[in-house]
């Protein structure tokens, strides 16, 4: 049944470029926590394409019915029911995951929520876990395109706490919980897909 299923055109457009990155970096992963699953479209697409993964959706309570609609229709064996998660307030899952993924979330969180998200990931990610985040980023405090500059202004008009995050500031948060940047991919529409890993030595230095 498709009635009432939420739909994001952006998720439909970006899912395959993201999947290329995840196929590489989640090849040896078994359990993924998706933070801010939104409509649920990404979860269904990625879980179907990578059946070796257990893909755990999470989001705030008001998003869960839409996510369930997508998961129920797909009826995949590797997508358990979504769990409620507000990154600032919890509850974070009690078990450990060897990967986490999030798309288009950091810029709609306040910075204190971004900090809370990484604090929660510290408790939730395994010692050798991988984190992949998709979305727009600034580099050296500069916007990478005029469209991102305008997008940032529109975010701040909605809520002054929102905004495109500086890659270096996010990398520093990641370092505090033992994550090192290992890849940084250019994506369509001036977005990036950035990947960190725990238990690695040198940090990544050259974006692709």
N, C-alpha and C positions, 0 to 999 in steps of 0.2 A: 504494500500500500504506500503510495507516494504523497497523499494528501497531508499538508502541514509540514512537509520536509523543508527545512531552510536551505537556501542555495546561495553560494557566493561565486560570482563569475571569476573573481580574482583567484580563488582556490582552484577552480577548474583550469585556469590558464597556467598557474605556476606549479601544478602538481608534478608534471613530468620532469622539468628541470631539477626540482628538489629531489625527486626519486633517483635521478642519476647520482646525486651526491650520496644519498642514504644507502644506495646499493653498495657503494664503495666502502663507506665507513661503518655501516651496520652489518657487514657481511658475517661477522663472527659474534654478533649480539643476539641475545635470546629474549630479553624482557625490556620493553621500551615504555617509558612514561611520557605521554604527550601532555604538555601543559597548555591550557587554553585551546581545547580541541575545536571550539567554535561551532561550525555547522556539523562537523563529523565527516565531511567530504575527504579530507586528507587521510583520516584514519582508514576509511574503507579502501581508498586507492592504494595506500602504502601496504596495508595488511594483506590485501589480495596479491600484490606484486612480490611481497616478501613473506611467504607463508611460514618461514622458520621463526618469525618473530611473534611473541605475544605482545599485542599493541594495546596498552591501557590508556584509554581516553580519560581526561579530567577537565573540569571547568567549573565555573560558578553554577549554582543551582538552576538559574533561569535558562541556561544553555542545555542542560541535560536532556530534556524531552526531545529537542531537535537532533541531538547526537544519537539518542536511542532510536529515533526513526530511521536514520541512515544505517546504523548497525543492525537493526532488526531486519530491514529489507535485504541487506547483503548476506546476513546469516553466515558470516565467516566463523570458522572454529577458533581463530586466534584473536578475537576481539571480545574480551569480557565486558560486562556492563560498565558504563562510565561511572567514575566516582566524582563526588563533589570535592572541589579544591579551590579555595581562595588563597592565593600565594601569600598574602599578608596575614591571614588569620588561620589558615589550615582548614581542616586537618590534613596534614601530609600523610601519604600512605606509610604504614608501619614497616613494610618490607622494602628491601633494596632492589634497585634496577641497575642493569649494566648499560643502560642508555637513556637519554631523555631527548625530546624534540619539542620545539615550539616555533610557531610561525606567526609573524605579525602581532606580537604581544608586547615586546619591550617598550615600544613607542607609545602604547596606550596605557601603560602603567605609569604611575608617578615614580620618581627615582627611589623613594623609600620602599616602594613595592618591588622594584627591580632588586634592591638589596635584600629584601625579604625572600624573594624568589631564589637567589643564590644561596642564602642561608638554609632554606628548605632543601635545596638540591644537595647541599653538603651532607645532610642527614639521610638523604634518600639514595644517592648514587653510590655504587660499589667502588672499590678501590681502583679498579682499572676501567671505569666507565667512560662513555663517550657522550658528549653533549653537542647537539646540532641546533642552531638557531637561524631562522630565515627572517629577513626583513631589511629595511633601510638602515644604514649606518653612516655616520659622519667619520671622517678621518682627519686627524690633526685639527679638530675643531671646525672643519670646513664641510659644507654640503658638497656632495658629489655631482649634483645636477640642479638646474633651476626648478625642475619639477619637485625634487625633494625639498628644496627651500620653501616652495609654495605649500607643499603637503605639511611641513612642519608648522607653518603659520596657521594653517587650517586646524591642526591639532590643538595648538595653543589657544585658538579662538574658542574651541569647545571646552578646554580645561587647561589652565596654565601649567599644570603638573605634567601634561603629556609632552612628547617631543621626540624627535629622532635622537638616538643615543650616540655618544662618541665611542667608537670602537675601542679606543685605548682605555676608557673608563670601565667598559664592560670586561675587557681583558684583565684589568686589575682586580675586579670582583672575582673573576674566574680563578685568578692566581691564588686568592686568599683561601680557596677551597681545594687547591691542589690540581686545578685544571690548567693545561697549557694549550695554546692555539696550535693546531696542526694543519689546518686548511682554511682557505678563505676564497670562496668561489664567487665570481661575478654572475648575477642572475638577471633575467629580464626585468625591465621597468625600473632600472637603477636600484635593484635590491642586491643583497648578498646572502650567501649561505655559509655561515662560519661554524667551524667544528673545533671543539676542544676535547682533550683526552686527559684522564688522570693516569699517573704512573709513567709519564714520559719525561725525558730530560730537557732537551733544548726546545725553545719556543719556535714556532713557525715565523718566518720573516718575509716571505714573498707571496702576496696575494695572486691568485690565478685570474 
